[in-house]
Amino acid sequence: MTERLRRICSEYGVVVRFDDLGTWGNAAELRSEYDPAVPEIVVNRLAAPQLAAHAIAHELYHHREAIGEIERLPHRKDRERAADDHAIKLMRELQ
């Protein structure tokens, strides 16, 4: 995770930690999870650094939904696509 990405998380009050997330579904790798109760982003400790940074940026989108900064889309598929688009854009901005 870059220092700038770490600072963005801190500004939002989001804790980021790395842990073993195991697998999900049909042995698909689970890269990250967002828990709005903390708020916290947990990243799979086995994820490659660039994938971890993308996952954090993706979960930041969900945090922004949770705090009402951006509108929560009604369909999960659309939310996940929007979170990926946000992550791609943010990662480009941070380069």
Backbone atoms as SQL, in Angstrom:
CREATE TABLE atoms (id INTEGER PRIMARY KEY, chain TEXT, resi INTEGER, resn TEXT, atom TEXT, x REAL, y REAL, z REAL);
INSERT INTO atoms VALUES
  (1, 'A', 1, 'MET', 'N', 0.860, -1.178, 0.000),
  (2, 'A', 1, 'MET', 'CA', 0.000, 0.000, 0.000),
  (3, 'A', 1, 'MET', 'C', 0.898, 1.229, 0.000),
  (4, 'A', 2, 'THR', 'N', 0.586, 2.166, -0.882),
  (5, 'A', 2, 'THR', 'CA', 1.382, 3.386, -0.946),
  (6, 'A', 2, 'THR', 'C', 1.064, 4.293, 0.237),
  (7, 'A', 3, 'GLU', 'N', 1.968, 5.198, 0.500),
  (8, 'A', 3, 'GLU', 'CA', 1.757, 6.151, 1.587),
  (9, 'A', 3, 'GLU', 'C', 0.532, 7.021, 1.310),
  (10, 'A', 4, 'ARG', 'N', 0.331, 7.406, 0.068),
  (11, 'A', 4, 'ARG', 'CA', -0.840, 8.227, -0.275),
  (12, 'A', 4, 'ARG', 'C', -2.137, 7.464, -0.044),
  (13, 'A', 5, 'LEU', 'N', -2.169, 6.187, -0.390),
  (14, 'A', 5, 'LEU', 'CA', -3.364, 5.380, -0.162),
  (15, 'A', 5, 'LEU', 'C', -3.591, 5.197, 1.339),
  (16, 'A', 6, 'ARG', 'N', -2.517, 4.986, 2.075),
  (17, 'A', 6, 'ARG', 'CA', -2.615, 4.869, 3.533),
  (18, 'A', 6, 'ARG', 'C', -3.190, 6.158, 4.136),
  (19, 'A', 7, 'ARG', 'N', -2.748, 7.310, 3.613),
  (20, 'A', 7, 'ARG', 'CA', -3.235, 8.601, 4.103),
  (21, 'A', 7, 'ARG', 'C', -4.723, 8.795, 3.798),
  (22, 'A', 8, 'ILE', 'N', -5.159, 8.392, 2.622),
  (23, 'A', 8, 'ILE', 'CA', -6.581, 8.492, 2.267),
  (24, 'A', 8, 'ILE', 'C', -7.415, 7.657, 3.228),
  (25, 'A', 9, 'CYS', 'N', -6.971, 6.445, 3.495),
  (26, 'A', 9, 'CYS', 'CA', -7.694, 5.582, 4.445),
  (27, 'A', 9, 'CYS', 'C', -7.758, 6.253, 5.812),
  (28, 'A', 10, 'SER', 'N', -6.650, 6.797, 6.242),
  (29, 'A', 10, 'SER', 'CA', -6.593, 7.458, 7.539),
  (30, 'A', 10, 'SER', 'C', -7.541, 8.655, 7.600),
  (31, 'A', 11, 'GLU', 'N', -7.578, 9.436, 6.528),
  (32, 'A', 11, 'GLU', 'CA', -8.471, 10.598, 6.479),
  (33, 'A', 11, 'GLU', 'C', -9.935, 10.189, 6.581),
  (34, 'A', 12, 'TYR', 'N', -10.258, 9.022, 6.056),
  (35, 'A', 12, 'TYR', 'CA', -11.623, 8.499, 6.159),
  (36, 'A', 12, 'TYR', 'C', -11.866, 7.769, 7.477),
  (37, 'A', 13, 'GLY', 'N', -10.819, 7.600, 8.274),
  (38, 'A', 13, 'GLY', 'CA', -10.962, 6.886, 9.540),
  (39, 'A', 13, 'GLY', 'C', -11.092, 5.384, 9.374),
  (40, 'A', 14, 'VAL', 'N', -10.575, 4.871, 8.272),
  (41, 'A', 14, 'VAL', 'CA', -10.684, 3.444, 7.968),
  (42, 'A', 14, 'VAL', 'C', -9.391, 2.737, 8.371),
  (43, 'A', 15, 'VAL', 'N', -9.523, 1.703, 9.157),
  (44, 'A', 15, 'VAL', 'CA', -8.398, 0.860, 9.548),
  (45, 'A', 15, 'VAL', 'C', -8.164, -0.145, 8.426),
  (46, 'A', 16, 'VAL', 'N', -6.903, -0.370, 8.088),
  (47, 'A', 16, 'VAL', 'CA', -6.551, -1.401, 7.107),
  (48, 'A', 16, 'VAL', 'C', -5.657, -2.414, 7.816),
  (49, 'A', 17, 'ARG', 'N', -6.037, -3.671, 7.679),
  (50, 'A', 17, 'ARG', 'CA', -5.192, -4.718, 8.239),
  (51, 'A', 17, 'ARG', 'C', -5.147, -5.889, 7.267),
  (52, 'A', 18, 'PHE', 'N', -4.111, -6.690, 7.414),
  (53, 'A', 18, 'PHE', 'CA', -3.893, -7.845, 6.556),
  (54, 'A', 18, 'PHE', 'C', -4.086, -9.102, 7.394),
  (55, 'A', 19, 'ASP', 'N', -4.824, -10.065, 6.829),
  (56, 'A', 19, 'ASP', 'CA', -5.114, -11.295, 7.543),
  (57, 'A', 19, 'ASP', 'C', -5.376, -12.398, 6.522),
  (58, 'A', 20, 'ASP', 'N', -5.478, -13.620, 6.991),
  (59, 'A', 20, 'ASP', 'CA', -5.796, -14.751, 6.127),
  (60, 'A', 20, 'ASP', 'C', -7.310, -14.786, 5.942),
  (61, 'A', 21, 'LEU', 'N', -7.773, -14.495, 4.734),
  (62, 'A', 21, 'LEU', 'CA', -9.214, -14.499, 4.457),
  (63, 'A', 21, 'LEU', 'C', -9.684, -15.807, 3.860),
  (64, 'A', 22, 'GLY', 'N', -8.767, -16.696, 3.549),
  (65, 'A', 22, 'GLY', 'CA', -9.168, -17.988, 3.012),
  (66, 'A', 22, 'GLY', 'C', -9.774, -17.874, 1.626),
  (67, 'A', 23, 'THR', 'N', -10.758, -18.736, 1.355),
  (68, 'A', 23, 'THR', 'CA', -11.410, -18.761, 0.045),
  (69, 'A', 23, 'THR', 'C', -12.893, -18.502, 0.212),
  (70, 'A', 24, 'TRP', 'N', -13.524, -18.239, -0.897),
  (71, 'A', 24, 'TRP', 'CA', -14.948, -17.944, -0.891),
  (72, 'A', 24, 'TRP', 'C', -15.592, -18.683, -2.041),
  (73, 'A', 25, 'GLY', 'N', -16.762, -19.214, -1.797),
  (74, 'A', 25, 'GLY', 'CA', -17.475, -19.913, -2.868),
  (75, 'A', 25, 'GLY', 'C', -16.707, -21.135, -3.348),
  (76, 'A', 26, 'ASN', 'N', -16.591, -21.257, -4.645),
  (77, 'A', 26, 'ASN', 'CA', -15.921, -22.405, -5.257),
  (78, 'A', 26, 'ASN', 'C', -14.411, -22.198, -5.287),
  (79, 'A', 27, 'ALA', 'N', -13.828, -22.017, -4.106),
  (80, 'A', 27, 'ALA', 'CA', -12.388, -21.852, -3.936),
  (81, 'A', 27, 'ALA', 'C', -11.859, -20.591, -4.604),
  (82, 'A', 28, 'ALA', 'N', -12.702, -19.597, -4.820),
  (83, 'A', 28, 'ALA', 'CA', -12.244, -18.317, -5.354),
  (84, 'A', 28, 'ALA', 'C', -11.484, -17.594, -4.251),
  (85, 'A', 29, 'GLU', 'N', -10.420, -16.899, -4.648),
  (86, 'A', 29, 'GLU', 'CA', -9.631, -16.167, -3.668),
  (87, 'A', 29, 'GLU', 'C', -10.393, -14.933, -3.185),
  (88, 'A', 30, 'LEU', 'N', -10.496, -14.794, -1.899),
  (89, 'A', 30, 'LEU', 'CA', -11.118, -13.612, -1.311),
  (90, 'A', 30, 'LEU', 'C', -9.997, -12.622, -1.023),
  (91, 'A', 31, 'ARG', 'N', -9.999, -11.488, -1.721),
  (92, 'A', 31, 'ARG', 'CA', -8.905, -10.525, -1.591),
  (93, 'A', 31, 'ARG', 'C', -9.115, -9.535, -0.465),
  (94, 'A', 32, 'SER', 'N', -10.364, -9.139, -0.238),
  (95, 'A', 32, 'SER', 'CA', -10.596, -8.110, 0.783),
  (96, 'A', 32, 'SER', 'C', -12.048, -8.123, 1.214),
  (97, 'A', 33, 'GLU', 'N', -12.261, -7.523, 2.364),
  (98, 'A', 33, 'GLU', 'CA', -13.604, -7.354, 2.923),
  (99, 'A', 33, 'GLU', 'C', -13.656, -5.992, 3.600),
  (100, 'A', 34, 'TYR', 'N', -14.831, -5.348, 3.543),
  (101, 'A', 34, 'TYR', 'CA', -15.049, -4.077, 4.224),
  (102, 'A', 34, 'TYR', 'C', -16.057, -4.304, 5.343),
  (103, 'A', 35, 'ASP', 'N', -15.729, -3.836, 6.535),
  (104, 'A', 35, 'ASP', 'CA', -16.636, -3.925, 7.666),
  (105, 'A', 35, 'ASP', 'C', -16.971, -2.510, 8.120),
  (106, 'A', 36, 'PRO', 'N', -18.187, -2.036, 7.814),
  (107, 'A', 36, 'PRO', 'CA', -18.554, -0.666, 8.173),
  (108, 'A', 36, 'PRO', 'C', -18.682, -0.439, 9.668),
  (109, 'A', 37, 'ALA', 'N', -18.825, -1.497, 10.453),
  (110, 'A', 37, 'ALA', 'CA', -18.993, -1.340, 11.900),
  (111, 'A', 37, 'ALA', 'C', -17.735, -0.794, 12.565),
  (112, 'A', 38, 'VAL', 'N', -16.553, -1.039, 11.981),
  (113, 'A', 38, 'VAL', 'CA', -15.306, -0.616, 12.629),
  (114, 'A', 38, 'VAL', 'C', -14.973, 0.852, 12.329),
  (115, 'A', 39, 'PRO', 'N', -14.906, 1.387, 11.164),
  (116, 'A', 39, 'PRO', 'CA', -14.803, 0.783, 9.828),
  (117, 'A', 39, 'PRO', 'C', -13.398, 0.233, 9.566),
  (118, 'A', 40, 'GLU', 'N', -13.391, -0.847, 8.771),
  (119, 'A', 40, 'GLU', 'CA', -12.144, -1.572, 8.568),
  (120, 'A', 40, 'GLU', 'C', -12.149, -2.255, 7.207),
  (121, 'A', 41, 'ILE', 'N', -10.990, -2.248, 6.587),
  (122, 'A', 41, 'ILE', 'CA', -10.753, -3.024, 5.375),
  (123, 'A', 41, 'ILE', 'C', -9.755, -4.109, 5.756),
  (124, 'A', 42, 'VAL', 'N', -10.136, -5.351, 5.520),
  (125, 'A', 42, 'VAL', 'CA', -9.245, -6.475, 5.768),
  (126, 'A', 42, 'VAL', 'C', -8.826, -7.020, 4.411),
  (127, 'A', 43, 'VAL', 'N', -7.519, -7.088, 4.199),
  (128, 'A', 43, 'VAL', 'CA', -6.960, -7.550, 2.931),
  (129, 'A', 43, 'VAL', 'C', -6.301, -8.905, 3.161),
  (130, 'A', 44, 'ASN', 'N', -6.512, -9.800, 2.222),
  (131, 'A', 44, 'ASN', 'CA', -5.883, -11.107, 2.305),
  (132, 'A', 44, 'ASN', 'C', -4.367, -10.929, 2.316),
  (133, 'A', 45, 'ARG', 'N', -3.723, -11.425, 3.338),
  (134, 'A', 45, 'ARG', 'CA', -2.276, -11.237, 3.491),
  (135, 'A', 45, 'ARG', 'C', -1.495, -11.925, 2.382),
  (136, 'A', 46, 'LEU', 'N', -2.135, -12.830, 1.643),
  (137, 'A', 46, 'LEU', 'CA', -1.467, -13.525, 0.547),
  (138, 'A', 46, 'LEU', 'C', -1.558, -12.771, -0.776),
  (139, 'A', 47, 'ALA', 'N', -2.311, -11.695, -0.805),
  (140, 'A', 47, 'ALA', 'CA', -2.488, -10.937, -2.044),
  (141, 'A', 47, 'ALA', 'C', -1.196, -10.224, -2.424),
  (142, 'A', 48, 'ALA', 'N', -0.895, -10.204, -3.703),
  (143, 'A', 48, 'ALA', 'CA', 0.271, -9.468, -4.202),
  (144, 'A', 48, 'ALA', 'C', 0.085, -7.988, -3.884),
  (145, 'A', 49, 'PRO', 'N', 1.166, -7.255, -3.670),
  (146, 'A', 49, 'PRO', 'CA', 1.053, -5.840, -3.273),
  (147, 'A', 49, 'PRO', 'C', 0.161, -5.002, -4.188),
  (148, 'A', 50, 'GLN', 'N', 0.286, -5.136, -5.506),
  (149, 'A', 50, 'GLN', 'CA', -0.535, -4.330, -6.411),
  (150, 'A', 50, 'GLN', 'C', -2.002, -4.730, -6.305),
  (151, 'A', 51, 'LEU', 'N', -2.271, -6.026, -6.141),
  (152, 'A', 51, 'LEU', 'CA', -3.655, -6.470, -5.967),
  (153, 'A', 51, 'LEU', 'C', -4.206, -5.987, -4.634),
  (154, 'A', 52, 'ALA', 'N', -3.361, -5.960, -3.618),
  (155, 'A', 52, 'ALA', 'CA', -3.789, -5.470, -2.301),
  (156, 'A', 52, 'ALA', 'C', -4.163, -3.999, -2.388),
  (157, 'A', 53, 'ALA', 'N', -3.357, -3.204, -3.070),
  (158, 'A', 53, 'ALA', 'CA', -3.655, -1.774, -3.212),
  (159, 'A', 53, 'ALA', 'C', -4.966, -1.571, -3.965),
  (160, 'A', 54, 'HIS', 'N', -5.178, -2.331, -5.032),
  (161, 'A', 54, 'HIS', 'CA', -6.434, -2.238, -5.791),
  (162, 'A', 54, 'HIS', 'C', -7.609, -2.635, -4.895),
  (163, 'A', 55, 'ALA', 'N', -7.444, -3.687, -4.113),
  (164, 'A', 55, 'ALA', 'CA', -8.510, -4.142, -3.223),
  (165, 'A', 55, 'ALA', 'C', -8.861, -3.070, -2.190),
  (166, 'A', 56, 'ILE', 'N', -7.850, -2.407, -1.652),
  (167, 'A', 56, 'ILE', 'CA', -8.098, -1.341, -0.683),
  (168, 'A', 56, 'ILE', 'C', -8.859, -0.202, -1.340),
  (169, 'A', 57, 'ALA', 'N', -8.439, 0.198, -2.534),
  (170, 'A', 57, 'ALA', 'CA', -9.132, 1.267, -3.257),
  (171, 'A', 57, 'ALA', 'C', -10.573, 0.859, -3.560),
  (172, 'A', 58, 'HIS', 'N', -10.786, -0.404, -3.914),
  (173, 'A', 58, 'HIS', 'CA', -12.127, -0.940, -4.176),
  (174, 'A', 58, 'HIS', 'C', -12.985, -0.835, -2.913),
  (175, 'A', 59, 'GLU', 'N', -12.446, -1.267, -1.787),
  (176, 'A', 59, 'GLU', 'CA', -13.216, -1.240, -0.536),
  (177, 'A', 59, 'GLU', 'C', -13.453, 0.192, -0.047),
  (178, 'A', 60, 'LEU', 'N', -12.571, 1.120, -0.393),
  (179, 'A', 60, 'LEU', 'CA', -12.812, 2.526, -0.035),
  (180, 'A', 60, 'LEU', 'C', -14.092, 3.047, -0.684),
  (181, 'A', 61, 'TYR', 'N', -14.372, 2.549, -1.881),
  (182, 'A', 61, 'TYR', 'CA', -15.637, 2.918, -2.537),
  (183, 'A', 61, 'TYR', 'C', -16.810, 2.492, -1.658),
  (184, 'A', 62, 'HIS', 'N', -16.755, 1.270, -1.131),
  (185, 'A', 62, 'HIS', 'CA', -17.846, 0.780, -0.280),
  (186, 'A', 62, 'HIS', 'C', -17.937, 1.593, 1.014),
  (187, 'A', 63, 'HIS', 'N', -16.797, 2.037, 1.514),
  (188, 'A', 63, 'HIS', 'CA', -16.833, 2.905, 2.694),
  (189, 'A', 63, 'HIS', 'C', -17.524, 4.227, 2.361),
  (190, 'A', 64, 'ARG', 'N', -17.206, 4.774, 1.218),
  (191, 'A', 64, 'ARG', 'CA', -17.837, 6.031, 0.807),
  (192, 'A', 64, 'ARG', 'C', -19.343, 5.853, 0.642),
  (193, 'A', 65, 'GLU', 'N', -19.784, 4.685, 0.188),
  (194, 'A', 65, 'GLU', 'CA', -21.216, 4.367, 0.157),
  (195, 'A', 65, 'GLU', 'C', -21.786, 4.358, 1.568),
  (196, 'A', 66, 'ALA', 'N', -21.073, 3.674, 2.455),
  (197, 'A', 66, 'ALA', 'CA', -21.567, 3.491, 3.827),
  (198, 'A', 66, 'ALA', 'C', -21.730, 4.805, 4.575),
  (199, 'A', 67, 'ILE', 'N', -20.869, 5.778, 4.299),
  (200, 'A', 67, 'ILE', 'CA', -20.958, 7.058, 5.004),
  (201, 'A', 67, 'ILE', 'C', -21.835, 8.063, 4.256),
  (202, 'A', 68, 'GLY', 'N', -22.425, 7.637, 3.140),
  (203, 'A', 68, 'GLY', 'CA', -23.336, 8.500, 2.400),
  (204, 'A', 68, 'GLY', 'C', -22.662, 9.519, 1.497),
  (205, 'A', 69, 'GLU', 'N', -21.369, 9.353, 1.270),
  (206, 'A', 69, 'GLU', 'CA', -20.644, 10.291, 0.405),
  (207, 'A', 69, 'GLU', 'C', -21.024, 10.099, -1.054),
  (208, 'A', 70, 'ILE', 'N', -21.307, 8.852, -1.401),
  (209, 'A', 70, 'ILE', 'CA', -21.795, 8.549, -2.745),
  (210, 'A', 70, 'ILE', 'C', -23.029, 7.672, -2.612),
  (211, 'A', 71, 'GLU', 'N', -23.872, 7.745, -3.613),
  (212, 'A', 71, 'GLU', 'CA', -25.125, 6.994, -3.584),
  (213, 'A', 71, 'GLU', 'C', -24.862, 5.494, -3.704),
  (214, 'A', 72, 'ARG', 'N', -25.539, 4.727, -2.880),
  (215, 'A', 72, 'ARG', 'CA', -25.434, 3.260, -2.934),
  (216, 'A', 72, 'ARG', 'C', -26.346, 2.755, -4.049),
  (217, 'A', 73, 'LEU', 'N', -25.762, 2.126, -5.042),
  (218, 'A', 73, 'LEU', 'CA', -26.536, 1.600, -6.158),
  (219, 'A', 73, 'LEU', 'C', -27.377, 0.422, -5.693),
  (220, 'A', 74, 'PRO', 'N', -28.559, 0.223, -6.283),
  (221, 'A', 74, 'PRO', 'CA', -29.476, -0.807, -5.780),
  (222, 'A', 74, 'PRO', 'C', -29.032, -2.245, -6.030),
  (223, 'A', 75, 'HIS', 'N', -28.228, -2.480, -7.061),
  (224, 'A', 75, 'HIS', 'CA', -27.862, -3.851, -7.407),
  (225, 'A', 75, 'HIS', 'C', -26.385, -4.119, -7.101),
  (226, 'A', 76, 'ARG', 'N', -26.145, -5.236, -6.453),
  (227, 'A', 76, 'ARG', 'CA', -24.781, -5.590, -6.036),
  (228, 'A', 76, 'ARG', 'C', -23.813, -5.596, -7.214),
  (229, 'A', 77, 'LYS', 'N', -24.218, -6.168, -8.321),
  (230, 'A', 77, 'LYS', 'CA', -23.353, -6.243, -9.503),
  (231, 'A', 77, 'LYS', 'C', -22.911, -4.841, -9.925),
  (232, 'A', 78, 'ASP', 'N', -23.836, -3.889, -9.916),
  (233, 'A', 78, 'ASP', 'CA', -23.513, -2.511, -10.290),
  (234, 'A', 78, 'ASP', 'C', -22.588, -1.859, -9.256),
  (235, 'A', 79, 'ARG', 'N', -22.814, -2.161, -7.972),
  (236, 'A', 79, 'ARG', 'CA', -21.952, -1.615, -6.916),
  (237, 'A', 79, 'ARG', 'C', -20.526, -2.133, -7.066),
  (238, 'A', 80, 'GLU', 'N', -20.394, -3.428, -7.343),
  (239, 'A', 80, 'GLU', 'CA', -19.060, -4.012, -7.487),
  (240, 'A', 80, 'GLU', 'C', -18.347, -3.450, -8.713),
  (241, 'A', 81, 'ARG', 'N', -19.070, -3.264, -9.796),
  (242, 'A', 81, 'ARG', 'CA', -18.477, -2.680, -11.000),
  (243, 'A', 81, 'ARG', 'C', -18.034, -1.246, -10.718),
  (244, 'A', 82, 'ALA', 'N', -18.872, -0.484, -10.028),
  (245, 'A', 82, 'ALA', 'CA', -18.529, 0.896, -9.688),
  (246, 'A', 82, 'ALA', 'C', -17.322, 0.946, -8.757),
  (247, 'A', 83, 'ALA', 'N', -17.253, 0.004, -7.822),
  (248, 'A', 83, 'ALA', 'CA', -16.105, -0.048, -6.904),
  (249, 'A', 83, 'ALA', 'C', -14.822, -0.371, -7.666),
  (250, 'A', 84, 'ASP', 'N', -14.899, -1.274, -8.637),
  (251, 'A', 84, 'ASP', 'CA', -13.720, -1.583, -9.454),
  (252, 'A', 84, 'ASP', 'C', -13.302, -0.389, -10.295),
  (253, 'A', 85, 'ASP', 'N', -14.283, 0.300, -10.880),
  (254, 'A', 85, 'ASP', 'CA', -13.969, 1.498, -11.665),
  (255, 'A', 85, 'ASP', 'C', -13.306, 2.558, -10.783),
  (256, 'A', 86, 'HIS', 'N', -13.824, 2.725, -9.577),
  (257, 'A', 86, 'HIS', 'CA', -13.247, 3.676, -8.630),
  (258, 'A', 86, 'HIS', 'C', -11.808, 3.282, -8.293),
  (259, 'A', 87, 'ALA', 'N', -11.573, 2.005, -8.059),
  (260, 'A', 87, 'ALA', 'CA', -10.238, 1.528, -7.722),
  (261, 'A', 87, 'ALA', 'C', -9.253, 1.784, -8.855),
  (262, 'A', 88, 'ILE', 'N', -9.669, 1.503, -10.079),
  (263, 'A', 88, 'ILE', 'CA', -8.793, 1.736, -11.241),
  (264, 'A', 88, 'ILE', 'C', -8.445, 3.209, -11.348),
  (265, 'A', 89, 'LYS', 'N', -9.440, 4.062, -11.206),
  (266, 'A', 89, 'LYS', 'CA', -9.216, 5.509, -11.299),
  (267, 'A', 89, 'LYS', 'C', -8.298, 5.997, -10.172),
  (268, 'A', 90, 'LEU', 'N', -8.554, 5.564, -8.969),
  (269, 'A', 90, 'LEU', 'CA', -7.750, 5.996, -7.828),
  (270, 'A', 90, 'LEU', 'C', -6.310, 5.516, -7.959),
  (271, 'A', 91, 'MET', 'N', -6.128, 4.270, -8.392),
  (272, 'A', 91, 'MET', 'CA', -4.764, 3.751, -8.550),
  (273, 'A', 91, 'MET', 'C', -4.003, 4.532, -9.610),
  (274, 'A', 92, 'ARG', 'N', -4.672, 4.943, -10.680),
  (275, 'A', 92, 'ARG', 'CA', -4.021, 5.778, -11.699),
  (276, 'A', 92, 'ARG', 'C', -3.616, 7.130, -11.126),
  (277, 'A', 93, 'GLU', 'N', -4.501, 7.707, -10.337),
  (278, 'A', 93, 'GLU', 'CA', -4.217, 9.007, -9.719),
  (279, 'A', 93, 'GLU', 'C', -3.051, 8.936, -8.742),
  (280, 'A', 94, 'LEU', 'N', -2.860, 7.791, -8.112),
  (281, 'A', 94, 'LEU', 'CA', -1.819, 7.636, -7.106),
  (282, 'A', 94, 'LEU', 'C', -0.456, 7.290, -7.703),
  (283, 'A', 95, 'GLN', 'N', -0.413, 7.001, -8.995),
  (284, 'A', 95, 'GLN', 'CA', 0.870, 6.651, -9.637),
  (285, 'A', 95, 'GLN', 'C', 1.715, 7.874, -9.887);
